[in-house]
Amino acid sequence: MALKHHAKKEVNRIINCLTTAGIRGVLFSKEDILKSKAIAQDLGIDTGWNSWISLDDKPEEKITNWDGHMVLPFGLDEIQKHIDKIDTIPLQVQIFCKTNEDRTKEMLKIYQENKEVVACIGNIMNSANL
């Protein structure tokens, strides 16, 4: 037996409308990258290259370029260092995997500290997910 997360049909339509309006949707998932990407794909969120960051401080998977250097940071401390010293690319990523209540709150603070407007819809509104 297998179990798969399914997005409600109207969610995909809503995300498409938001994207068309210039509003970028971001997925925060407690799952690993493979499950998170499957959920994101269901939602119509880009799952290509540089589309995800693990909020885990010691992720199993990391994105590296052809010479083995890290392309995107992982964990909240590394994300903040990247934003402070290199660029704000982590704020453009649409999938954050291996998150939990505290990590999600901290990432939302990082968005706000960097003058990003944050609005939460969907399962994140469940108080157990914040």
N, C-alpha and C positions, 0 to 999 in steps of 0.2 A: 504494500500500500504506500502511496506517496501523497504528500500534502503540498499544495502550492498556494502562495498568497495571490489573491486576485483583487485587482482594483475594481471598484464599482464602475460600471460603464460610463456614468456621467462625469467621473473624475477625469478621464482622458479628454473629454470634450472641454471641460473647464480649464485644464492645463493648456490645451491648444488655444483657447480664447485668451488666457492670460499671456501666453507667449506672443500671440498676435498683437496684444496691447502693449508689449514691451516689458512685461513683468516676468521675471525669471523665477521659475519654480525650483526648489531645492528639496531633495529627499534626505531625511535623517533616518537611518535604519540601524536597528540593533544587530542585524544580520551580518554575515561575512560579505565579501565583495561579490561573489557569484550570485548569491540570493538577492543582494541589494540591487545589482544590475538588472536582474530579471524583473524585480518589482518596478524599477525605474523604466524599463522598456515597456512594461504594461501600461505605465502612466504616460508614455510618450516623451520621457526625458532622455536627452542624449546620453548614450552609454559608450561613446567612442573613446579615443585616446585622451588622456588627461581629464577624464570626466569624474573621477572619484578620488576621495582622500579618506583614509582610515583615521578615526579619532582615537583609536587605541594607541597607546604610547609604544607598544611593541607589536606592530602588525605582522601577520604572516606573509603578506604580499606587499611589495613596494614597487613603485614605478621608477624604472631607471632608463637612461638613454643608451645609445649604442656603445658608449665607453664605460658604462657601469655607474655613472653619476646619478644621484637622485634627481628626478624631474620635479616631483611634488613632495612637499613635506608630509609628515604623519604625526598625529598627536597634537594636542592644543599648544604646547610650548613651542614645538617646531613650526607650527603654522604661524604663530605670533612672530617668531624670529624671522621667518621668511617675509612676512608682510613688512616688518620694520626695516629689514636690511636689503631686500631684493625687489619685490614687487607685490602687487595685490592679487595675483592670479588665484590664490586659494579662495578668495572671495567670489570668484567666477565659477568655481566648481559646483556641479549640480547634485552630486551624490556624496554623502558622508555616511560611511559604514562603521560598524563596530562602535556604535554610540550608546549612551545611556542617558538617564535624566540629567545628571550633572554635566556631562560632556556637551549635551545639546544646549543647556542653559549657557555654558561658557562660550560656545561657538556663536550663539545668538548675541551675546555681549560683544564678542569680537566684531561681528557685523556692525552693531550699533556704534561701537567706538570708532569705526572707520566710515561713519556717516552713511551707512546703508539703511534703508527703510526696511523694517522687518514686520511681516504679517504672518501669522500662523493659521493654517487651516488643516482640517482632516484629523487624523489620529493623534497628532501632536497636542490637540486640544484636550485629550484625555489627561487629567491631572497626574495619572501614574506615568505618563510619558514625558512630563516636563521636569 
